[in-house]
Amino acid sequence: MNQTDQARVTAFQQTLLSARRTMLLSEILKLALDSFRASKLRFALTALGMVIGTASVILVVTIGLTGKQ
C-alpha cells in the first residue's frame, strides 16, 4: 500500500471507532422507547402492520404448500 491508501484506511478506522462510541446500545433503546411513548398511535399501527404482514405471509405459504399436495 502506498501512503495515500494507508491514510485512507487509518481515517476509515478512526471513523468507525468514533461511530461506535457515538451511541451506546442503552442510548439507542432509550431513544426508541421515548419515541414510542411520544407517538403511541404510530407504534400501535406499526405493530399491527407487522402482525398482519407476518400472518399473511404464513397464510400464503401454507396455501401454496397445501395446493402442491
mmCIF file of the N, C-alpha and C atoms, coordinates in Angstrom:
data_MODEL
# 
_entry.id   MODEL 
# 
loop_
_atom_site.group_PDB 
_atom_site.id 
_atom_site.type_symbol 
_atom_site.label_atom_id 
_atom_site.label_alt_id 
_atom_site.label_comp_id 
_atom_site.label_asym_id 
_atom_site.label_entity_id 
_atom_site.label_seq_id 
_atom_site.pdbx_PDB_ins_code 
_atom_site.Cartn_x 
_atom_site.Cartn_y 
_atom_site.Cartn_z 
_atom_site.occupancy 
_atom_site.B_iso_or_equiv 
_atom_site.pdbx_formal_charge 
_atom_site.auth_seq_id 
_atom_site.auth_comp_id 
_atom_site.auth_asym_id 
_atom_site.auth_atom_id 
_atom_site.pdbx_PDB_model_num 
ATOM 1   N N  . MET A 1 1  ? 0.836   -1.184  0.000  1.00 0.00 ? 1  MET A N  1 
ATOM 2   C CA . MET A 1 1  ? 0.000   0.000   0.000  1.00 0.00 ? 1  MET A CA 1 
ATOM 3   C C  . MET A 1 1  ? 0.877   1.242   0.000  1.00 0.00 ? 1  MET A C  1 
ATOM 4   N N  . ASN A 1 2  ? 0.411   2.234   -0.724 1.00 0.00 ? 2  ASN A N  1 
ATOM 5   C CA . ASN A 1 2  ? 1.147   3.491   -0.687 1.00 0.00 ? 2  ASN A CA 1 
ATOM 6   C C  . ASN A 1 2  ? 0.636   4.343   0.469  1.00 0.00 ? 2  ASN A C  1 
ATOM 7   N N  . GLN A 1 3  ? 1.217   5.508   0.641  1.00 0.00 ? 3  GLN A N  1 
ATOM 8   C CA . GLN A 1 3  ? 0.869   6.351   1.784  1.00 0.00 ? 3  GLN A CA 1 
ATOM 9   C C  . GLN A 1 3  ? -0.567  6.844   1.721  1.00 0.00 ? 3  GLN A C  1 
ATOM 10  N N  . THR A 1 4  ? -1.061  7.130   0.536  1.00 0.00 ? 4  THR A N  1 
ATOM 11  C CA . THR A 1 4  ? -2.436  7.617   0.397  1.00 0.00 ? 4  THR A CA 1 
ATOM 12  C C  . THR A 1 4  ? -3.428  6.548   0.830  1.00 0.00 ? 4  THR A C  1 
ATOM 13  N N  . ASP A 1 5  ? -3.212  5.316   0.381  1.00 0.00 ? 5  ASP A N  1 
ATOM 14  C CA . ASP A 1 5  ? -4.104  4.226   0.778  1.00 0.00 ? 5  ASP A CA 1 
ATOM 15  C C  . ASP A 1 5  ? -4.039  3.979   2.275  1.00 0.00 ? 5  ASP A C  1 
ATOM 16  N N  . GLN A 1 6  ? -2.839  4.034   2.828  1.00 0.00 ? 6  GLN A N  1 
ATOM 17  C CA . GLN A 1 6  ? -2.678  3.830   4.270  1.00 0.00 ? 6  GLN A CA 1 
ATOM 18  C C  . GLN A 1 6  ? -3.396  4.921   5.058  1.00 0.00 ? 6  GLN A C  1 
ATOM 19  N N  . ALA A 1 7  ? -3.325  6.147   4.571  1.00 0.00 ? 7  ALA A N  1 
ATOM 20  C CA . ALA A 1 7  ? -4.003  7.264   5.235  1.00 0.00 ? 7  ALA A CA 1 
ATOM 21  C C  . ALA A 1 7  ? -5.516  7.083   5.172  1.00 0.00 ? 7  ALA A C  1 
ATOM 22  N N  . ARG A 1 8  ? -6.009  6.606   4.039  1.00 0.00 ? 8  ARG A N  1 
ATOM 23  C CA . ARG A 1 8  ? -7.454  6.370   3.908  1.00 0.00 ? 8  ARG A CA 1 
ATOM 24  C C  . ARG A 1 8  ? -7.920  5.281   4.857  1.00 0.00 ? 8  ARG A C  1 
ATOM 25  N N  . VAL A 1 9  ? -7.147  4.211   4.960  1.00 0.00 ? 9  VAL A N  1 
ATOM 26  C CA . VAL A 1 9  ? -7.509  3.114   5.846  1.00 0.00 ? 9  VAL A CA 1 
ATOM 27  C C  . VAL A 1 9  ? -7.507  3.591   7.291  1.00 0.00 ? 9  VAL A C  1 
ATOM 28  N N  . THR A 1 10 ? -6.502  4.357   7.661  1.00 0.00 ? 10 THR A N  1 
ATOM 29  C CA . THR A 1 10 ? -6.414  4.882   9.024  1.00 0.00 ? 10 THR A CA 1 
ATOM 30  C C  . THR A 1 10 ? -7.593  5.810   9.315  1.00 0.00 ? 10 THR A C  1 
ATOM 31  N N  . ALA A 1 11 ? -7.922  6.675   8.389  1.00 0.00 ? 11 ALA A N  1 
ATOM 32  C CA . ALA A 1 11 ? -9.052  7.587   8.575  1.00 0.00 ? 11 ALA A CA 1 
ATOM 33  C C  . ALA A 1 11 ? -10.355 6.809   8.692  1.00 0.00 ? 11 ALA A C  1 
ATOM 34  N N  . PHE A 1 12 ? -10.508 5.777   7.886  1.00 0.00 ? 12 PHE A N  1 
ATOM 35  C CA . PHE A 1 12 ? -11.719 4.968   7.941  1.00 0.00 ? 12 PHE A CA 1 
ATOM 36  C C  . PHE A 1 12 ? -11.838 4.249   9.289  1.00 0.00 ? 12 PHE A C  1 
ATOM 37  N N  . GLN A 1 13 ? -10.745 3.711   9.794  1.00 0.00 ? 13 GLN A N  1 
ATOM 38  C CA . GLN A 1 13 ? -10.756 3.029   11.083 1.00 0.00 ? 13 GLN A CA 1 
ATOM 39  C C  . GLN A 1 13 ? -11.083 4.000   12.211 1.00 0.00 ? 13 GLN A C  1 
ATOM 40  N N  . GLN A 1 14 ? -10.564 5.201   12.143 1.00 0.00 ? 14 GLN A N  1 
ATOM 41  C CA . GLN A 1 14 ? -10.882 6.205   13.155 1.00 0.00 ? 14 GLN A CA 1 
ATOM 42  C C  . GLN A 1 14 ? -12.354 6.591   13.098 1.00 0.00 ? 14 GLN A C  1 
ATOM 43  N N  . THR A 1 15 ? -12.909 6.675   11.895 1.00 0.00 ? 15 THR A N  1 
ATOM 44  C CA . THR A 1 15 ? -14.328 6.987   11.752 1.00 0.00 ? 15 THR A CA 1 
ATOM 45  C C  . THR A 1 15 ? -15.188 5.879   12.350 1.00 0.00 ? 15 THR A C  1 
ATOM 46  N N  . LEU A 1 16 ? -14.811 4.621   12.113 1.00 0.00 ? 16 LEU A N  1 
ATOM 47  C CA . LEU A 1 16 ? -15.558 3.509   12.693 1.00 0.00 ? 16 LEU A CA 1 
ATOM 48  C C  . LEU A 1 16 ? -15.516 3.532   14.213 1.00 0.00 ? 16 LEU A C  1 
ATOM 49  N N  . LEU A 1 17 ? -14.353 3.788   14.773 1.00 0.00 ? 17 LEU A N  1 
ATOM 50  C CA . LEU A 1 17 ? -14.240 3.856   16.232 1.00 0.00 ? 17 LEU A CA 1 
ATOM 51  C C  . LEU A 1 17 ? -15.080 4.991   16.788 1.00 0.00 ? 17 LEU A C  1 
ATOM 52  N N  . SER A 1 18 ? -15.088 6.119   16.101 1.00 0.00 ? 18 SER A N  1 
ATOM 53  C CA . SER A 1 18 ? -15.892 7.253   16.536 1.00 0.00 ? 18 SER A CA 1 
ATOM 54  C C  . SER A 1 18 ? -17.382 6.929   16.473 1.00 0.00 ? 18 SER A C  1 
ATOM 55  N N  . ALA A 1 19 ? -17.799 6.234   15.427 1.00 0.00 ? 19 ALA A N  1 
ATOM 56  C CA . ALA A 1 19 ? -19.210 5.872   15.275 1.00 0.00 ? 19 ALA A CA 1 
ATOM 57  C C  . ALA A 1 19 ? -19.633 4.893   16.362 1.00 0.00 ? 19 ALA A C  1 
ATOM 58  N N  . ARG A 1 20 ? -18.761 3.980   16.737 1.00 0.00 ? 20 ARG A N  1 
ATOM 59  C CA . ARG A 1 20 ? -19.101 3.024   17.789 1.00 0.00 ? 20 ARG A CA 1 
ATOM 60  C C  . ARG A 1 20 ? -19.263 3.707   19.130 1.00 0.00 ? 20 ARG A C  1 
ATOM 61  N N  . ARG A 1 21 ? -18.476 4.739   19.363 1.00 0.00 ? 21 ARG A N  1 
ATOM 62  C CA . ARG A 1 21 ? -18.545 5.439   20.636 1.00 0.00 ? 21 ARG A CA 1 
ATOM 63  C C  . ARG A 1 21 ? -19.663 6.457   20.667 1.00 0.00 ? 21 ARG A C  1 
ATOM 64  N N  . THR A 1 22 ? -20.215 6.813   19.522 1.00 0.00 ? 22 THR A N  1 
ATOM 65  C CA . THR A 1 22 ? -21.194 7.887   19.459 1.00 0.00 ? 22 THR A CA 1 
ATOM 66  C C  . THR A 1 22 ? -22.463 7.537   20.234 1.00 0.00 ? 22 THR A C  1 
ATOM 67  N N  . MET A 1 23 ? -23.044 6.377   19.959 1.00 0.00 ? 23 MET A N  1 
ATOM 68  C CA . MET A 1 23 ? -24.276 5.988   20.646 1.00 0.00 ? 23 MET A CA 1 
ATOM 69  C C  . MET A 1 23 ? -24.127 4.587   21.213 1.00 0.00 ? 23 MET A C  1 
ATOM 70  N N  . LEU A 1 24 ? -24.325 4.484   22.490 1.00 0.00 ? 24 LEU A N  1 
ATOM 71  C CA . LEU A 1 24 ? -24.310 3.185   23.133 1.00 0.00 ? 24 LEU A CA 1 
ATOM 72  C C  . LEU A 1 24 ? -25.667 2.521   22.937 1.00 0.00 ? 24 LEU A C  1 
ATOM 73  N N  . LEU A 1 25 ? -25.707 1.215   23.132 1.00 0.00 ? 25 LEU A N  1 
ATOM 74  C CA . LEU A 1 25 ? -26.961 0.492   22.962 1.00 0.00 ? 25 LEU A CA 1 
ATOM 75  C C  . LEU A 1 25 ? -28.028 1.014   23.909 1.00 0.00 ? 25 LEU A C  1 
ATOM 76  N N  . SER A 1 26 ? -27.645 1.336   25.130 1.00 0.00 ? 26 SER A N  1 
ATOM 77  C CA . SER A 1 26 ? -28.617 1.855   26.093 1.00 0.00 ? 26 SER A CA 1 
ATOM 78  C C  . SER A 1 26 ? -29.221 3.176   25.620 1.00 0.00 ? 26 SER A C  1 
ATOM 79  N N  . GLU A 1 27 ? -28.402 4.014   24.998 1.00 0.00 ? 27 GLU A N  1 
ATOM 80  C CA . GLU A 1 27 ? -28.922 5.280   24.471 1.00 0.00 ? 27 GLU A CA 1 
ATOM 81  C C  . GLU A 1 27 ? -29.881 5.048   23.321 1.00 0.00 ? 27 GLU A C  1 
ATOM 82  N N  . ILE A 1 28 ? -29.574 4.078   22.481 1.00 0.00 ? 28 ILE A N  1 
ATOM 83  C CA . ILE A 1 28 ? -30.449 3.759   21.348 1.00 0.00 ? 28 ILE A CA 1 
ATOM 84  C C  . ILE A 1 28 ? -31.797 3.255   21.853 1.00 0.00 ? 28 ILE A C  1 
ATOM 85  N N  . LEU A 1 29 ? -31.766 2.346   22.840 1.00 0.00 ? 29 LEU A N  1 
ATOM 86  C CA . LEU A 1 29 ? -33.016 1.817   23.395 1.00 0.00 ? 29 LEU A CA 1 
ATOM 87  C C  . LEU A 1 29 ? -33.823 2.910   24.088 1.00 0.00 ? 29 LEU A C  1 
ATOM 88  N N  . LYS A 1 30 ? -33.155 3.782   24.810 1.00 0.00 ? 30 LYS A N  1 
ATOM 89  C CA . LYS A 1 30 ? -33.853 4.882   25.475 1.00 0.00 ? 30 LYS A CA 1 
ATOM 90  C C  . LYS A 1 30 ? -34.524 5.786   24.447 1.00 0.00 ? 30 LYS A C  1 
ATOM 91  N N  . LEU A 1 31 ? -33.805 6.093   23.374 1.00 0.00 ? 31 LEU A N  1 
ATOM 92  C CA . LEU A 1 31 ? -34.366 6.928   22.313 1.00 0.00 ? 31 LEU A CA 1 
ATOM 93  C C  . LEU A 1 31 ? -35.575 6.262   21.662 1.00 0.00 ? 31 LEU A C  1 
ATOM 94  N N  . ALA A 1 32 ? -35.485 4.955   21.434 1.00 0.00 ? 32 ALA A N  1 
ATOM 95  C CA . ALA A 1 32 ? -36.602 4.225   20.826 1.00 0.00 ? 32 ALA A CA 1 
ATOM 96  C C  . ALA A 1 32 ? -37.818 4.222   21.752 1.00 0.00 ? 32 ALA A C  1 
ATOM 97  N N  . LEU A 1 33 ? -37.591 3.962   23.033 1.00 0.00 ? 33 LEU A N  1 
ATOM 98  C CA . LEU A 1 33 ? -38.714 3.954   23.981 1.00 0.00 ? 33 LEU A CA 1 
ATOM 99  C C  . LEU A 1 33 ? -39.355 5.327   24.109 1.00 0.00 ? 33 LEU A C  1 
ATOM 100 N N  . ASP A 1 34 ? -38.552 6.374   24.120 1.00 0.00 ? 34 ASP A N  1 
ATOM 101 C CA . ASP A 1 34 ? -39.104 7.728   24.161 1.00 0.00 ? 34 ASP A CA 1 
ATOM 102 C C  . ASP A 1 34 ? -39.934 8.020   22.919 1.00 0.00 ? 34 ASP A C  1 
ATOM 103 N N  . SER A 1 35 ? -39.479 7.535   21.781 1.00 0.00 ? 35 SER A N  1 
ATOM 104 C CA . SER A 1 35 ? -40.225 7.731   20.542 1.00 0.00 ? 35 SER A CA 1 
ATOM 105 C C  . SER A 1 35 ? -41.557 6.990   20.593 1.00 0.00 ? 35 SER A C  1 
ATOM 106 N N  . PHE A 1 36 ? -41.546 5.779   21.133 1.00 0.00 ? 36 PHE A N  1 
ATOM 107 C CA . PHE A 1 36 ? -42.787 5.013   21.250 1.00 0.00 ? 36 PHE A CA 1 
ATOM 108 C C  . PHE A 1 36 ? -43.766 5.695   22.194 1.00 0.00 ? 36 PHE A C  1 
ATOM 109 N N  . ARG A 1 37 ? -43.257 6.223   23.278 1.00 0.00 ? 37 ARG A N  1 
ATOM 110 C CA . ARG A 1 37 ? -44.143 6.916   24.227 1.00 0.00 ? 37 ARG A CA 1 
ATOM 111 C C  . ARG A 1 37 ? -44.739 8.180   23.613 1.00 0.00 ? 37 ARG A C  1 
ATOM 112 N N  . ALA A 1 38 ? -43.969 8.847   22.785 1.00 0.00 ? 38 ALA A N  1 
ATOM 113 C CA . ALA A 1 38 ? -44.424 10.107  22.203 1.00 0.00 ? 38 ALA A CA 1 
ATOM 114 C C  . ALA A 1 38 ? -45.530 9.892   21.176 1.00 0.00 ? 38 ALA A C  1 
ATOM 115 N N  . SER A 1 39 ? -45.460 8.803   20.438 1.00 0.00 ? 39 SER A N  1 
ATOM 116 C CA . SER A 1 39 ? -46.473 8.575   19.400 1.00 0.00 ? 39 SER A CA 1 
ATOM 117 C C  . SER A 1 39 ? -46.995 7.142   19.511 1.00 0.00 ? 39 SER A C  1 
ATOM 118 N N  . LYS A 1 40 ? -47.900 6.948   20.429 1.00 0.00 ? 40 LYS A N  1 
ATOM 119 C CA . LYS A 1 40 ? -48.424 5.616   20.695 1.00 0.00 ? 40 LYS A CA 1 
ATOM 120 C C  . LYS A 1 40 ? -49.259 5.084   19.532 1.00 0.00 ? 40 LYS A C  1 
ATOM 121 N N  . LEU A 1 41 ? -49.980 5.961   18.865 1.00 0.00 ? 41 LEU A N  1 
ATOM 122 C CA . LEU A 1 41 ? -50.797 5.517   17.740 1.00 0.00 ? 41 LEU A CA 1 
ATOM 123 C C  . LEU A 1 41 ? -49.927 4.986   16.605 1.00 0.00 ? 41 LEU A C  1 
ATOM 124 N N  . ARG A 1 42 ? -48.858 5.687   16.293 1.00 0.00 ? 42 ARG A N  1 
ATOM 125 C CA . ARG A 1 42 ? -47.971 5.225   15.239 1.00 0.00 ? 42 ARG A CA 1 
ATOM 126 C C  . ARG A 1 42 ? -47.333 3.895   15.612 1.00 0.00 ? 42 ARG A C  1 
ATOM 127 N N  . PHE A 1 43 ? -46.953 3.744   16.873 1.00 0.00 ? 43 PHE A N  1 
ATOM 128 C CA . PHE A 1 43 ? -46.377 2.481   17.340 1.00 0.00 ? 43 PHE A CA 1 
ATOM 129 C C  . PHE A 1 43 ? -47.386 1.349   17.224 1.00 0.00 ? 43 PHE A C  1 
ATOM 130 N N  . ALA A 1 44 ? -48.625 1.611   17.635 1.00 0.00 ? 44 ALA A N  1 
ATOM 131 C CA . ALA A 1 44 ? -49.666 0.582   17.570 1.00 0.00 ? 44 ALA A CA 1 
ATOM 132 C C  . ALA A 1 44 ? -49.951 0.182   16.123 1.00 0.00 ? 44 ALA A C  1 
ATOM 133 N N  . LEU A 1 45 ? -50.020 1.155   15.234 1.00 0.00 ? 45 LEU A N  1 
ATOM 134 C CA . LEU A 1 45 ? -50.281 0.851   13.830 1.00 0.00 ? 45 LEU A CA 1 
ATOM 135 C C  . LEU A 1 45 ? -49.121 0.095   13.195 1.00 0.00 ? 45 LEU A C  1 
ATOM 136 N N  . THR A 1 46 ? -47.899 0.444   13.575 1.00 0.00 ? 46 THR A N  1 
ATOM 137 C CA . THR A 1 46 ? -46.731 -0.271  13.050 1.00 0.00 ? 46 THR A CA 1 
ATOM 138 C C  . THR A 1 46 ? -46.730 -1.711  13.529 1.00 0.00 ? 46 THR A C  1 
ATOM 139 N N  . ALA A 1 47 ? -46.993 -1.918  14.820 1.00 0.00 ? 47 ALA A N  1 
ATOM 140 C CA . ALA A 1 47 ? -47.039 -3.273  15.365 1.00 0.00 ? 47 ALA A CA 1 
ATOM 141 C C  . ALA A 1 47 ? -48.153 -4.080  14.706 1.00 0.00 ? 47 ALA A C  1 
ATOM 142 N N  . LEU A 1 48 ? -49.315 -3.464  14.510 1.00 0.00 ? 48 LEU A N  1 
ATOM 143 C CA . LEU A 1 48 ? -50.428 -4.147  13.854 1.00 0.00 ? 48 LEU A CA 1 
ATOM 144 C C  . LEU A 1 48 ? -50.066 -4.517  12.417 1.00 0.00 ? 48 LEU A C  1 
ATOM 145 N N  . GLY A 1 49 ? -49.400 -3.620  11.721 1.00 0.00 ? 49 GLY A N  1 
ATOM 146 C CA . GLY A 1 49 ? -48.976 -3.908  10.353 1.00 0.00 ? 49 GLY A CA 1 
ATOM 147 C C  . GLY A 1 49 ? -47.991 -5.058  10.292 1.00 0.00 ? 49 GLY A C  1 
ATOM 148 N N  . MET A 1 50 ? -47.081 -5.130  11.261 1.00 0.00 ? 50 MET A N  1 
ATOM 149 C CA . MET A 1 50 ? -46.122 -6.241  11.284 1.00 0.00 ? 50 MET A CA 1 
ATOM 150 C C  . MET A 1 50 ? -46.826 -7.562  11.559 1.00 0.00 ? 50 MET A C  1 
ATOM 151 N N  . VAL A 1 51 ? -47.794 -7.559  12.461 1.00 0.00 ? 51 VAL A N  1 
ATOM 152 C CA . VAL A 1 51 ? -48.537 -8.788  12.769 1.00 0.00 ? 51 VAL A CA 1 
ATOM 153 C C  . VAL A 1 51 ? -49.344 -9.235  11.553 1.00 0.00 ? 51 VAL A C  1 
ATOM 154 N N  . ILE A 1 52 ? -50.041 -8.311  10.930 1.00 0.00 ? 52 ILE A N  1 
ATOM 155 C CA . ILE A 1 52 ? -50.852 -8.657  9.755  1.00 0.00 ? 52 ILE A CA 1 
ATOM 156 C C  . ILE A 1 52 ? -49.951 -9.125  8.610  1.00 0.00 ? 52 ILE A C  1 
ATOM 157 N N  . GLY A 1 53 ? -48.834 -8.464  8.403  1.00 0.00 ? 53 GLY A N  1 
ATOM 158 C CA . GLY A 1 53 ? -47.908 -8.862  7.336  1.00 0.00 ? 53 GLY A CA 1 
ATOM 159 C C  . GLY A 1 53 ? -47.341 -10.246 7.565  1.00 0.00 ? 53 GLY A C  1 
ATOM 160 N N  . THR A 1 54 ? -46.928 -10.528 8.777  1.00 0.00 ? 54 THR A N  1 
ATOM 161 C CA . THR A 1 54 ? -46.377 -11.846 9.089  1.00 0.00 ? 54 THR A CA 1 
ATOM 162 C C  . THR A 1 54 ? -47.438 -12.928 8.923  1.00 0.00 ? 54 THR A C  1 
ATOM 163 N N  . ALA A 1 55 ? -48.640 -12.656 9.415  1.00 0.00 ? 55 ALA A N  1 
ATOM 164 C CA . ALA A 1 55 ? -49.719 -13.634 9.294  1.00 0.00 ? 55 ALA A CA 1 
ATOM 165 C C  . ALA A 1 55 ? -50.071 -13.887 7.835  1.00 0.00 ? 55 ALA A C  1 
ATOM 166 N N  . SER A 1 56 ? -50.055 -12.846 7.018  1.00 0.00 ? 56 SER A N  1 
ATOM 167 C CA . SER A 1 56 ? -50.410 -13.034 5.607  1.00 0.00 ? 56 SER A CA 1 
ATOM 168 C C  . SER A 1 56 ? -49.335 -13.841 4.875  1.00 0.00 ? 56 SER A C  1 
ATOM 169 N N  . VAL A 1 57 ? -48.066 -13.627 5.196  1.00 0.00 ? 57 VAL A N  1 
ATOM 170 C CA . VAL A 1 57 ? -47.008 -14.413 4.568  1.00 0.00 ? 57 VAL A CA 1 
ATOM 171 C C  . VAL A 1 57 ? -47.130 -15.878 4.961  1.00 0.00 ? 57 VAL A C  1 
ATOM 172 N N  . ILE A 1 58 ? -47.381 -16.146 6.235  1.00 0.00 ? 58 ILE A N  1 
ATOM 173 C CA . ILE A 1 58 ? -47.560 -17.531 6.693  1.00 0.00 ? 58 ILE A CA 1 
ATOM 174 C C  . ILE A 1 58 ? -48.758 -18.170 5.997  1.00 0.00 ? 58 ILE A C  1 
ATOM 175 N N  . LEU A 1 59 ? -49.845 -17.425 5.871  1.00 0.00 ? 59 LEU A N  1 
ATOM 176 C CA . LEU A 1 59 ? -51.044 -17.944 5.225  1.00 0.00 ? 59 LEU A CA 1 
ATOM 177 C C  . LEU A 1 59 ? -50.806 -18.261 3.754  1.00 0.00 ? 59 LEU A C  1 
ATOM 178 N N  . VAL A 1 60 ? -50.136 -17.370 3.049  1.00 0.00 ? 60 VAL A N  1 
ATOM 179 C CA . VAL A 1 60 ? -49.871 -17.604 1.629  1.00 0.00 ? 60 VAL A CA 1 
ATOM 180 C C  . VAL A 1 60 ? -48.966 -18.805 1.427  1.00 0.00 ? 60 VAL A C  1 
ATOM 181 N N  . VAL A 1 61 ? -47.935 -18.944 2.255  1.00 0.00 ? 61 VAL A N  1 
ATOM 182 C CA . VAL A 1 61 ? -47.032 -20.078 2.148  1.00 0.00 ? 61 VAL A CA 1 
ATOM 183 C C  . VAL A 1 61 ? -47.776 -21.380 2.446  1.00 0.00 ? 61 VAL A C  1 
ATOM 184 N N  . THR A 1 62 ? -48.628 -21.361 3.464  1.00 0.00 ? 62 THR A N  1 
ATOM 185 C CA . THR A 1 62 ? -49.410 -22.544 3.815  1.00 0.00 ? 62 THR A CA 1 
ATOM 186 C C  . THR A 1 62 ? -50.342 -22.940 2.680  1.00 0.00 ? 62 THR A C  1 
ATOM 187 N N  . ILE A 1 63 ? -51.019 -21.973 2.109  1.00 0.00 ? 63 ILE A N  1 
ATOM 188 C CA . ILE A 1 63 ? -51.923 -22.253 0.990  1.00 0.00 ? 63 ILE A CA 1 
ATOM 189 C C  . ILE A 1 63 ? -51.136 -22.802 -0.201 1.00 0.00 ? 63 ILE A C  1 
ATOM 190 N N  . GLY A 1 64 ? -49.979 -22.220 -0.452 1.00 0.00 ? 64 GLY A N  1 
ATOM 191 C CA . GLY A 1 64 ? -49.145 -22.708 -1.567 1.00 0.00 ? 64 GLY A CA 1 
ATOM 192 C C  . GLY A 1 64 ? -48.686 -24.138 -1.357 1.00 0.00 ? 64 GLY A C  1 
ATOM 193 N N  . LEU A 1 65 ? -48.274 -24.467 -0.152 1.00 0.00 ? 65 LEU A N  1 
ATOM 194 C CA . LEU A 1 65 ? -47.822 -25.831 0.138  1.00 0.00 ? 65 LEU A CA 1 
ATOM 195 C C  . LEU A 1 65 ? -48.984 -26.817 0.109  1.00 0.00 ? 65 LEU A C  1 
ATOM 196 N N  . THR A 1 66 ? -50.150 -26.385 0.556  1.00 0.00 ? 66 THR A N  1 
ATOM 197 C CA . THR A 1 66 ? -51.330 -27.256 0.534  1.00 0.00 ? 66 THR A CA 1 
ATOM 198 C C  . THR A 1 66 ? -51.766 -27.519 -0.908 1.00 0.00 ? 66 THR A C  1 
ATOM 199 N N  . GLY A 1 67 ? -51.641 -26.520 -1.767 1.00 0.00 ? 67 GLY A N  1 
ATOM 200 C CA . GLY A 1 67 ? -52.035 -26.680 -3.176 1.00 0.00 ? 67 GLY A CA 1 
ATOM 201 C C  . GLY A 1 67 ? -51.149 -27.661 -3.921 1.00 0.00 ? 67 GLY A C  1 
ATOM 202 N N  . LYS A 1 68 ? -49.910 -27.818 -3.495 1.00 0.00 ? 68 LYS A N  1 
ATOM 203 C CA . LYS A 1 68 ? -48.997 -28.753 -4.161 1.00 0.00 ? 68 LYS A CA 1 
ATOM 204 C C  . LYS A 1 68 ? -49.347 -30.202 -3.862 1.00 0.00 ? 68 LYS A C  1 
ATOM 205 N N  . GLN A 1 69 ? -49.988 -30.442 -2.734 1.00 0.00 ? 69 GLN A N  1 
ATOM 206 C CA . GLN A 1 69 ? -50.267 -31.820 -2.321 1.00 0.00 ? 69 GLN A CA 1 
ATOM 207 C C  . GLN A 1 69 ? -51.475 -32.346 -2.973 1.00 0.00 ? 69 GLN A C  1 
# 
